[in-house]
């Protein structure tokens, strides 16, 4: 059992950056920067895995 690993992946954290500029007649009118950080738990996106490591050293 030393060479086995049980892996769990759950996508819960996201980050989004949006920068917008409004230009009228060649001059900068405004610039808006929005940053979103979201935390979302979705049980249906849970991913499970089992891994075996070949050639792992025994202690």
N, CA, C and O atoms as a Tripos MOL2 file, in Angstrom:
@<TRIPOS>MOLECULE
protein
  236   235    59     0     0
PROTEIN
NO_CHARGES

@<TRIPOS>ATOM
      1 N           0.8150   -1.2040    0.0000 N.3       1 UNK1
      2 CA          0.0000    0.0000    0.0000 C.3       1 UNK1
      3 C           0.8570    1.2660    0.0000 C.2       1 UNK1
      4 O           0.3110    2.3640   -0.1130 O.2       1 UNK1
      5 N           2.1750    1.1480    0.1230 N.am      2 UNK2
      6 CA          3.0320    2.3280    0.1900 C.3       2 UNK2
      7 C           3.0900    3.0910   -1.1310 C.2       2 UNK2
      8 O           3.2970    4.3040   -1.1270 O.2       2 UNK2
      9 N           2.9150    2.4130   -2.2460 N.am      3 UNK3
     10 CA          3.0590    3.0450   -3.5540 C.3       3 UNK3
     11 C           1.7440    3.5780   -4.1090 C.2       3 UNK3
     12 O           1.7200    4.1120   -5.2180 O.2       3 UNK3
     13 N           0.6600    3.4470   -3.3700 N.am      4 UNK4
     14 CA         -0.6470    3.9050   -3.8230 C.3       4 UNK4
     15 C          -0.9740    5.2770   -3.2430 C.2       4 UNK4
     16 O          -0.5320    5.6240   -2.1480 O.2       4 UNK4
     17 N          -1.7450    6.0380   -3.9860 N.am      5 UNK5
     18 CA         -2.2170    7.3400   -3.5090 C.3       5 UNK5
     19 C          -3.6610    7.5270   -3.9510 C.2       5 UNK5
     20 O          -4.0280    7.1470   -5.0630 O.2       5 UNK5
     21 N          -4.4640    8.1000   -3.1000 N.am      6 UNK6
     22 CA         -5.8540    8.4240   -3.4130 C.3       6 UNK6
     23 C          -5.9200    9.9230   -3.6290 C.2       6 UNK6
     24 O          -5.5120   10.6900   -2.7570 O.2       6 UNK6
     25 N          -6.4290   10.3580   -4.7820 N.am      7 UNK7
     26 CA         -6.4340   11.7760   -5.1350 C.3       7 UNK7
     27 C          -7.8630   12.2870   -5.2640 C.2       7 UNK7
     28 O          -8.7430   11.6010   -5.7860 O.2       7 UNK7
     29 N          -8.0740   13.5100   -4.7750 N.am      8 UNK8
     30 CA         -9.3790   14.1610   -4.8530 C.3       8 UNK8
     31 C          -9.1750   15.5470   -5.4360 C.2       8 UNK8
     32 O          -8.2970   16.2860   -4.9880 O.2       8 UNK8
     33 N          -9.9830   15.9130   -6.4400 N.am      9 UNK9
     34 CA         -9.8970   17.2430   -7.0450 C.3       9 UNK9
     35 C         -11.2790   17.8710   -7.0300 C.2       9 UNK9
     36 O         -12.2630   17.2600   -7.4460 O.2       9 UNK9
     37 N         -11.3340   19.0940   -6.5460 N.am     10 UNK10
     38 CA        -12.5880   19.8360   -6.4910 C.3      10 UNK10
     39 C         -12.3050   21.2710   -6.8980 C.2      10 UNK10
     40 O         -11.5590   21.9720   -6.2140 O.2      10 UNK10
     41 N         -12.8950   21.7180   -8.0080 N.am     11 UNK11
     42 CA        -12.6820   23.0750   -8.5000 C.3      11 UNK11
     43 C         -13.5900   24.0240   -7.7190 C.2      11 UNK11
     44 O         -14.8020   24.0540   -7.9320 O.2      11 UNK11
     45 N         -12.9910   24.7970   -6.8120 N.am     12 UNK12
     46 CA        -13.8070   25.6510   -5.9620 C.3      12 UNK12
     47 C         -13.4420   27.1270   -6.0420 C.2      12 UNK12
     48 O         -14.2290   27.9650   -5.5990 O.2      12 UNK12
     49 N         -12.2980   27.4750   -6.5810 N.am     13 UNK13
     50 CA        -11.8530   28.8600   -6.5500 C.3      13 UNK13
     51 C         -11.6120   29.3610   -7.9660 C.2      13 UNK13
     52 O         -10.9830   28.6740   -8.7710 O.2      13 UNK13
     53 N         -12.1040   30.5450   -8.2720 N.am     14 UNK14
     54 CA        -11.9160   31.1210   -9.5940 C.3      14 UNK14
     55 C         -11.5250   32.5840   -9.5040 C.2      14 UNK14
     56 O         -11.8330   33.2550   -8.5190 O.2      14 UNK14
     57 N         -10.8480   33.0800  -10.5270 N.am     15 UNK15
     58 CA        -10.4060   34.4810  -10.5720 C.3      15 UNK15
     59 C         -10.6230   34.9940  -11.9870 C.2      15 UNK15
     60 O         -10.3060   34.3060  -12.9580 O.2      15 UNK15
     61 N         -11.1600   36.1960  -12.1020 N.am     16 UNK16
     62 CA        -11.4170   36.8020  -13.4110 C.3      16 UNK16
     63 C         -11.0170   38.2750  -13.3600 C.2      16 UNK16
     64 O         -11.3370   38.9780  -12.4020 O.2      16 UNK16
     65 N         -10.3190   38.7360  -14.3920 N.am     17 UNK17
     66 CA         -9.8950   40.1320  -14.5100 C.3      17 UNK17
     67 C         -10.4220   40.6750  -15.8250 C.2      17 UNK17
     68 O         -10.2540   40.0560  -16.8760 O.2      17 UNK17
     69 N         -11.0620   41.8380  -15.7590 N.am     18 UNK18
     70 CA        -11.6110   42.4530  -16.9680 C.3      18 UNK18
     71 C         -11.2630   43.9410  -16.9450 C.2      18 UNK18
     72 O         -11.6070   44.6530  -16.0010 O.2      18 UNK18
     73 N         -10.5800   44.4000  -17.9910 N.am     19 UNK19
     74 CA        -10.2180   45.8130  -18.1140 C.3      19 UNK19
     75 C         -10.8560   46.3780  -19.3800 C.2      19 UNK19
     76 O         -10.7250   45.7940  -20.4560 O.2      19 UNK19
     77 N         -11.5500   47.5160  -19.2540 N.am     20 UNK20
     78 CA        -12.2310   48.1370  -20.3930 C.3      20 UNK20
     79 C         -11.8620   49.6100  -20.4720 C.2      20 UNK20
     80 O         -11.8200   50.3090  -19.4600 O.2      20 UNK20
     81 N         -11.5990   50.0640  -21.6780 N.am     21 UNK21
     82 CA        -11.3200   51.4800  -21.9060 C.3      21 UNK21
     83 C         -12.3380   52.0290  -22.8850 C.2      21 UNK21
     84 O         -12.6920   51.3800  -23.8690 O.2      21 UNK21
     85 N         -12.8010   53.2350  -22.6000 N.am     22 UNK22
     86 CA        -13.7280   53.9090  -23.5070 C.3      22 UNK22
     87 C         -13.0030   55.1270  -24.0620 C.2      22 UNK22
     88 O         -12.5840   56.0080  -23.3110 O.2      22 UNK22
     89 N         -12.8560   55.1710  -25.3950 N.am     23 UNK23
     90 CA        -12.1310   56.2600  -26.0540 C.3      23 UNK23
     91 C         -13.0940   57.0130  -26.9740 C.2      23 UNK23
     92 O         -13.7830   56.4120  -27.7990 O.2      23 UNK23
     93 N         -13.1290   58.3320  -26.8170 N.am     24 UNK24
     94 CA        -13.9740   59.1840  -27.6550 C.3      24 UNK24
     95 C         -13.0880   60.2480  -28.2910 C.2      24 UNK24
     96 O         -12.3840   60.9760  -27.5900 O.2      24 UNK24
     97 N         -13.1220   60.3390  -29.6220 N.am     25 UNK25
     98 CA        -12.3350   61.3170  -30.3830 C.3      25 UNK25
     99 C         -10.8360   61.2200  -30.0940 C.2      25 UNK25
    100 O         -10.1500   62.2410  -30.0340 O.2      25 UNK25
    101 N         -10.3260   60.0010  -29.9160 N.am     26 UNK26
    102 CA         -8.8930   59.8070  -29.7160 C.3      26 UNK26
    103 C          -8.3920   60.1420  -28.3250 C.2      26 UNK26
    104 O          -7.1810   60.1340  -28.1040 O.2      26 UNK26
    105 N          -9.2640   60.4350  -27.3840 N.am     27 UNK27
    106 CA         -8.8520   60.7470  -26.0110 C.3      27 UNK27
    107 C          -9.4170   59.7020  -25.0580 C.2      27 UNK27
    108 O         -10.5010   59.1610  -25.2760 O.2      27 UNK27
    109 N          -8.6650   59.4320  -24.0050 N.am     28 UNK28
    110 CA         -9.1440   58.4780  -23.0050 C.3      28 UNK28
    111 C         -10.2860   59.0840  -22.2130 C.2      28 UNK28
    112 O         -10.1150   60.1000  -21.5390 O.2      28 UNK28
    113 N         -11.4150   58.4800  -22.2950 N.am     29 UNK29
    114 CA        -12.5840   58.9310  -21.5330 C.3      29 UNK29
    115 C         -12.6140   58.2680  -20.1610 C.2      29 UNK29
    116 O         -12.6880   58.9440  -19.1350 O.2      29 UNK29
    117 N         -12.5560   56.9530  -20.1530 N.am     30 UNK30
    118 CA        -12.6250   56.2400  -18.8800 C.3      30 UNK30
    119 C         -11.9710   54.8720  -19.0060 C.2      30 UNK30
    120 O         -11.8210   54.3320  -20.1010 O.2      30 UNK30
    121 N         -11.5930   54.3350  -17.8710 N.am     31 UNK31
    122 CA        -11.0210   53.0000  -17.8020 C.3      31 UNK31
    123 C         -11.6190   52.3070  -16.5850 C.2      31 UNK31
    124 O         -11.5890   52.8380  -15.4750 O.2      31 UNK31
    125 N         -12.1570   51.1250  -16.8050 N.am     32 UNK32
    126 CA        -12.7820   50.3590  -15.7360 C.3      32 UNK32
    127 C         -12.0540   49.0300  -15.5960 C.2      32 UNK32
    128 O         -11.8590   48.3160  -16.5790 O.2      32 UNK32
    129 N         -11.6570   48.7050  -14.3830 N.am     33 UNK33
    130 CA        -11.0020   47.4240  -14.0950 C.3      33 UNK33
    131 C         -11.8710   46.6850  -13.0860 C.2      33 UNK33
    132 O         -12.1810   47.2010  -12.0120 O.2      33 UNK33
    133 N         -12.2550   45.4770  -13.4510 N.am     34 UNK34
    134 CA        -13.0770   44.6500  -12.5580 C.3      34 UNK34
    135 C         -12.3230   43.3640  -12.2430 C.2      34 UNK34
    136 O         -11.7730   42.7150  -13.1330 O.2      34 UNK34
    137 N         -12.3070   43.0130  -10.9750 N.am     35 UNK35
    138 CA        -11.6830   41.7690  -10.5380 C.3      35 UNK35
    139 C         -12.7270   40.9630   -9.7800 C.2      35 UNK35
    140 O         -13.3750   41.4680   -8.8630 O.2      35 UNK35
    141 N         -12.8800   39.7220  -10.1690 N.am     36 UNK36
    142 CA        -13.8380   38.8300   -9.5320 C.3      36 UNK36
    143 C         -13.1110   37.6300   -8.9540 C.2      36 UNK36
    144 O         -12.3220   36.9860   -9.6460 O.2      36 UNK36
    145 N         -13.3660   37.3320   -7.7140 N.am     37 UNK37
    146 CA        -12.8940   36.1070   -7.0930 C.3      37 UNK37
    147 C         -14.1370   35.3810   -6.6080 C.2      37 UNK37
    148 O         -14.9310   35.9310   -5.8450 O.2      37 UNK37
    149 N         -14.3010   34.1450   -7.0550 N.am     38 UNK38
    150 CA        -15.4890   33.4110   -6.6300 C.3      38 UNK38
    151 C         -15.1070   32.0920   -5.9820 C.2      38 UNK38
    152 O         -14.0860   31.4830   -6.3020 O.2      38 UNK38
    153 N         -15.9500   31.6800   -5.0740 N.am     39 UNK39
    154 CA        -15.7810   30.4380   -4.3470 C.3      39 UNK39
    155 C         -17.0530   29.6430   -4.5650 C.2      39 UNK39
    156 O         -18.1230   30.0380   -4.1020 O.2      39 UNK39
    157 N         -16.9420   28.5280   -5.2660 N.am     40 UNK40
    158 CA        -18.1190   27.7640   -5.6560 C.3      40 UNK40
    159 C         -17.8820   26.2900   -5.3540 C.2      40 UNK40
    160 O         -16.9160   25.7000   -5.8380 O.2      40 UNK40
    161 N         -18.7520   25.7040   -4.5660 N.am     41 UNK41
    162 CA        -18.6520   24.2810   -4.2610 C.3      41 UNK41
    163 C         -19.7190   23.5550   -5.0700 C.2      41 UNK41
    164 O         -20.9160   23.7850   -4.8990 O.2      41 UNK41
    165 N         -19.2650   22.6850   -5.9460 N.am     42 UNK42
    166 CA        -20.1650   21.8880   -6.7700 C.3      42 UNK42
    167 C         -19.8060   20.4300   -6.5690 C.2      42 UNK42
    168 O         -18.7830   19.9640   -7.0710 O.2      42 UNK42
    169 N         -20.6330   19.7150   -5.8440 N.am     43 UNK43
    170 CA        -20.3530   18.3170   -5.5380 C.3      43 UNK43
    171 C         -20.3000   17.4700   -6.8070 C.2      43 UNK43
    172 O         -19.6060   16.4530   -6.8340 O.2      43 UNK43
    173 N         -21.0120   17.8650   -7.8500 N.am     44 UNK44
    174 CA        -21.0290   17.0800   -9.0830 C.3      44 UNK44
    175 C         -19.7090   17.1790   -9.8530 C.2      44 UNK44
    176 O         -19.4530   16.3580  -10.7340 O.2      44 UNK44
    177 N         -18.8630   18.1760   -9.5350 N.am     45 UNK45
    178 CA        -17.5810   18.3040  -10.2190 C.3      45 UNK45
    179 C         -16.4490   17.6240   -9.4540 C.2      45 UNK45
    180 O         -15.2790   17.7970   -9.7960 O.2      45 UNK45
    181 N         -16.7830   16.8660   -8.4400 N.am     46 UNK46
    182 CA        -15.7860   16.1550   -7.6430 C.3      46 UNK46
    183 C         -15.1390   15.0590   -8.4820 C.2      46 UNK46
    184 O         -15.8330   14.2370   -9.0800 O.2      46 UNK46
    185 N         -13.8070   15.0490   -8.5260 N.am     47 UNK47
    186 CA        -13.0710   14.0440   -9.2960 C.3      47 UNK47
    187 C         -12.2080   13.2210   -8.3480 C.2      47 UNK47
    188 O         -11.4460   13.7690   -7.5520 O.2      47 UNK47
    189 N         -12.3360   11.9110   -8.4410 N.am     48 UNK48
    190 CA        -11.5880   11.0010   -7.5870 C.3      48 UNK48
    191 C         -10.6100   10.2130   -8.4310 C.2      48 UNK48
    192 O         -10.8780    9.9300   -9.5980 O.2      48 UNK48
    193 N          -9.4790    9.8590   -7.8470 N.am     49 UNK49
    194 CA         -8.4960    9.0870   -8.5970 C.3      49 UNK49
    195 C          -7.6690    8.1990   -7.6860 C.2      49 UNK49
    196 O          -7.5300    8.4620   -6.4920 O.2      49 UNK49
    197 N          -7.1330    7.1590   -8.2620 N.am     50 UNK50
    198 CA         -6.2490    6.2480   -7.5570 C.3      50 UNK50
    199 C          -4.9720    6.1570   -8.3750 C.2      50 UNK50
    200 O          -5.0240    5.8970   -9.5770 O.2      50 UNK50
    201 N          -3.8350    6.3670   -7.7450 N.am     51 UNK51
    202 CA         -2.5580    6.3740   -8.4570 C.3      51 UNK51
    203 C          -1.6150    5.3400   -7.8560 C.2      51 UNK51
    204 O          -1.6340    5.0900   -6.6510 O.2      51 UNK51
    205 N          -0.8010    4.7520   -8.7010 N.am     52 UNK52
    206 CA          0.2410    3.8280   -8.2720 C.3      52 UNK52
    207 C           1.5740    4.3570   -8.7770 C.2      52 UNK52
    208 O           1.7230    4.6460   -9.9640 O.2      52 UNK52
    209 N           2.5370    4.4840   -7.8830 N.am     53 UNK53
    210 CA          3.8500    5.0240   -8.2360 C.3      53 UNK53
    211 C           4.8290    3.8900   -8.4570 C.2      53 UNK53
    212 O           5.1760    3.1750   -7.5170 O.2      53 UNK53
    213 N           5.2830    3.7140   -9.7080 N.am     54 UNK54
    214 CA          6.2460    2.6760  -10.0540 C.3      54 UNK54
    215 C           7.6230    3.1010   -9.6200 C.2      54 UNK54
    216 O           7.9800    4.2730   -9.7340 O.2      54 UNK54
    217 N           8.3970    2.1670   -9.1260 N.am     55 UNK55
    218 CA          9.7870    2.4350   -8.7770 C.3      55 UNK55
    219 C           9.9570    3.2820   -7.5330 C.2      55 UNK55
    220 O          11.0170    3.8790   -7.3460 O.2      55 UNK55
    221 N           8.9550    3.3550   -6.6830 N.am     56 UNK56
    222 CA          9.0990    4.1270   -5.4380 C.3      56 UNK56
    223 C          10.0300    3.3840   -4.4970 C.2      56 UNK56
    224 O           9.9730    2.1590   -4.3890 O.2      56 UNK56
    225 N          10.8790    4.1270   -3.8240 N.am     57 UNK57
    226 CA         11.8540    3.5210   -2.9130 C.3      57 UNK57
    227 C          11.1730    3.0580   -1.6460 C.2      57 UNK57
    228 O          10.3380    3.7630   -1.0800 O.2      57 UNK57
    229 N          11.5380    1.8640   -1.2050 N.am     58 UNK58
    230 CA         11.0390    1.3640    0.0750 C.3      58 UNK58
    231 C          11.9600    1.8300    1.1720 C.2      58 UNK58
    232 O          13.1760    1.8780    0.9890 O.2      58 UNK58
    233 N          11.4020    2.1700    2.2950 N.am     59 UNK59
    234 CA         12.2380    2.6470    3.4210 C.3      59 UNK59
    235 C          12.3710    1.5800    4.4540 C.2      59 UNK59
    236 O          13.0310    1.7850    5.4720 O.2      59 UNK59
@<TRIPOS>BOND
     1     1     2 1
     2     2     3 1
     3     3     4 2
     4     3     5 am
     5     5     6 1
     6     6     7 1
     7     7     8 2
     8     7     9 am
     9     9    10 1
    10    10    11 1
    11    11    12 2
    12    11    13 am
    13    13    14 1
    14    14    15 1
    15    15    16 2
    16    15    17 am
    17    17    18 1
    18    18    19 1
    19    19    20 2
    20    19    21 am
    21    21    22 1
    22    22    23 1
    23    23    24 2
    24    23    25 am
    25    25    26 1
    26    26    27 1
    27    27    28 2
    28    27    29 am
    29    29    30 1
    30    30    31 1
    31    31    32 2
    32    31    33 am
    33    33    34 1
    34    34    35 1
    35    35    36 2
    36    35    37 am
    37    37    38 1
    38    38    39 1
    39    39    40 2
    40    39    41 am
    41    41    42 1
    42    42    43 1
    43    43    44 2
    44    43    45 am
    45    45    46 1
    46    46    47 1
    47    47    48 2
    48    47    49 am
    49    49    50 1
    50    50    51 1
    51    51    52 2
    52    51    53 am
    53    53    54 1
    54    54    55 1
    55    55    56 2
    56    55    57 am
    57    57    58 1
    58    58    59 1
    59    59    60 2
    60    59    61 am
    61    61    62 1
    62    62    63 1
    63    63    64 2
    64    63    65 am
    65    65    66 1
    66    66    67 1
    67    67    68 2
    68    67    69 am
    69    69    70 1
    70    70    71 1
    71    71    72 2
    72    71    73 am
    73    73    74 1
    74    74    75 1
    75    75    76 2
    76    75    77 am
    77    77    78 1
    78    78    79 1
    79    79    80 2
    80    79    81 am
    81    81    82 1
    82    82    83 1
    83    83    84 2
    84    83    85 am
    85    85    86 1
    86    86    87 1
    87    87    88 2
    88    87    89 am
    89    89    90 1
    90    90    91 1
    91    91    92 2
    92    91    93 am
    93    93    94 1
    94    94    95 1
    95    95    96 2
    96    95    97 am
    97    97    98 1
    98    98    99 1
    99    99   100 2
   100    99   101 am
   101   101   102 1
   102   102   103 1
   103   103   104 2
   104   103   105 am
   105   105   106 1
   106   106   107 1
   107   107   108 2
   108   107   109 am
   109   109   110 1
   110   110   111 1
   111   111   112 2
   112   111   113 am
   113   113   114 1
   114   114   115 1
   115   115   116 2
   116   115   117 am
   117   117   118 1
   118   118   119 1
   119   119   120 2
   120   119   121 am
   121   121   122 1
   122   122   123 1
   123   123   124 2
   124   123   125 am
   125   125   126 1
   126   126   127 1
   127   127   128 2
   128   127   129 am
   129   129   130 1
   130   130   131 1
   131   131   132 2
   132   131   133 am
   133   133   134 1
   134   134   135 1
   135   135   136 2
   136   135   137 am
   137   137   138 1
   138   138   139 1
   139   139   140 2
   140   139   141 am
   141   141   142 1
   142   142   143 1
   143   143   144 2
   144   143   145 am
   145   145   146 1
   146   146   147 1
   147   147   148 2
   148   147   149 am
   149   149   150 1
   150   150   151 1
   151   151   152 2
   152   151   153 am
   153   153   154 1
   154   154   155 1
   155   155   156 2
   156   155   157 am
   157   157   158 1
   158   158   159 1
   159   159   160 2
   160   159   161 am
   161   161   162 1
   162   162   163 1
   163   163   164 2
   164   163   165 am
   165   165   166 1
   166   166   167 1
   167   167   168 2
   168   167   169 am
   169   169   170 1
   170   170   171 1
   171   171   172 2
   172   171   173 am
   173   173   174 1
   174   174   175 1
   175   175   176 2
   176   175   177 am
   177   177   178 1
   178   178   179 1
   179   179   180 2
   180   179   181 am
   181   181   182 1
   182   182   183 1
   183   183   184 2
   184   183   185 am
   185   185   186 1
   186   186   187 1
   187   187   188 2
   188   187   189 am
   189   189   190 1
   190   190   191 1
   191   191   192 2
   192   191   193 am
   193   193   194 1
   194   194   195 1
   195   195   196 2
   196   195   197 am
   197   197   198 1
   198   198   199 1
   199   199   200 2
   200   199   201 am
   201   201   202 1
   202   202   203 1
   203   203   204 2
   204   203   205 am
   205   205   206 1
   206   206   207 1
   207   207   208 2
   208   207   209 am
   209   209   210 1
   210   210   211 1
   211   211   212 2
   212   211   213 am
   213   213   214 1
   214   214   215 1
   215   215   216 2
   216   215   217 am
   217   217   218 1
   218   218   219 1
   219   219   220 2
   220   219   221 am
   221   221   222 1
   222   222   223 1
   223   223   224 2
   224   223   225 am
   225   225   226 1
   226   226   227 1
   227   227   228 2
   228   227   229 am
   229   229   230 1
   230   230   231 1
   231   231   232 2
   232   231   233 am
   233   233   234 1
   234   234   235 1
   235   235   236 2
@<TRIPOS>SUBSTRUCTURE
     1 UNK1         2 RESIDUE 1 A UNK
     2 UNK2         6 RESIDUE 1 A UNK
     3 UNK3        10 RESIDUE 1 A UNK
     4 UNK4        14 RESIDUE 1 A UNK
     5 UNK5        18 RESIDUE 1 A UNK
     6 UNK6        22 RESIDUE 1 A UNK
     7 UNK7        26 RESIDUE 1 A UNK
     8 UNK8        30 RESIDUE 1 A UNK
     9 UNK9        34 RESIDUE 1 A UNK
    10 UNK10       38 RESIDUE 1 A UNK
    11 UNK11       42 RESIDUE 1 A UNK
    12 UNK12       46 RESIDUE 1 A UNK
    13 UNK13       50 RESIDUE 1 A UNK
    14 UNK14       54 RESIDUE 1 A UNK
    15 UNK15       58 RESIDUE 1 A UNK
    16 UNK16       62 RESIDUE 1 A UNK
    17 UNK17       66 RESIDUE 1 A UNK
    18 UNK18       70 RESIDUE 1 A UNK
    19 UNK19       74 RESIDUE 1 A UNK
    20 UNK20       78 RESIDUE 1 A UNK
    21 UNK21       82 RESIDUE 1 A UNK
    22 UNK22       86 RESIDUE 1 A UNK
    23 UNK23       90 RESIDUE 1 A UNK
    24 UNK24       94 RESIDUE 1 A UNK
    25 UNK25       98 RESIDUE 1 A UNK
    26 UNK26      102 RESIDUE 1 A UNK
    27 UNK27      106 RESIDUE 1 A UNK
    28 UNK28      110 RESIDUE 1 A UNK
    29 UNK29      114 RESIDUE 1 A UNK
    30 UNK30      118 RESIDUE 1 A UNK
    31 UNK31      122 RESIDUE 1 A UNK
    32 UNK32      126 RESIDUE 1 A UNK
    33 UNK33      130 RESIDUE 1 A UNK
    34 UNK34      134 RESIDUE 1 A UNK
    35 UNK35      138 RESIDUE 1 A UNK
    36 UNK36      142 RESIDUE 1 A UNK
    37 UNK37      146 RESIDUE 1 A UNK
    38 UNK38      150 RESIDUE 1 A UNK
    39 UNK39      154 RESIDUE 1 A UNK
    40 UNK40      158 RESIDUE 1 A UNK
    41 UNK41      162 RESIDUE 1 A UNK
    42 UNK42      166 RESIDUE 1 A UNK
    43 UNK43      170 RESIDUE 1 A UNK
    44 UNK44      174 RESIDUE 1 A UNK
    45 UNK45      178 RESIDUE 1 A UNK
    46 UNK46      182 RESIDUE 1 A UNK
    47 UNK47      186 RESIDUE 1 A UNK
    48 UNK48      190 RESIDUE 1 A UNK
    49 UNK49      194 RESIDUE 1 A UNK
    50 UNK50      198 RESIDUE 1 A UNK
    51 UNK51      202 RESIDUE 1 A UNK
    52 UNK52      206 RESIDUE 1 A UNK
    53 UNK53      210 RESIDUE 1 A UNK
    54 UNK54      214 RESIDUE 1 A UNK
    55 UNK55      218 RESIDUE 1 A UNK
    56 UNK56      222 RESIDUE 1 A UNK
    57 UNK57      226 RESIDUE 1 A UNK
    58 UNK58      230 RESIDUE 1 A UNK
    59 UNK59      234 RESIDUE 1 A UNK
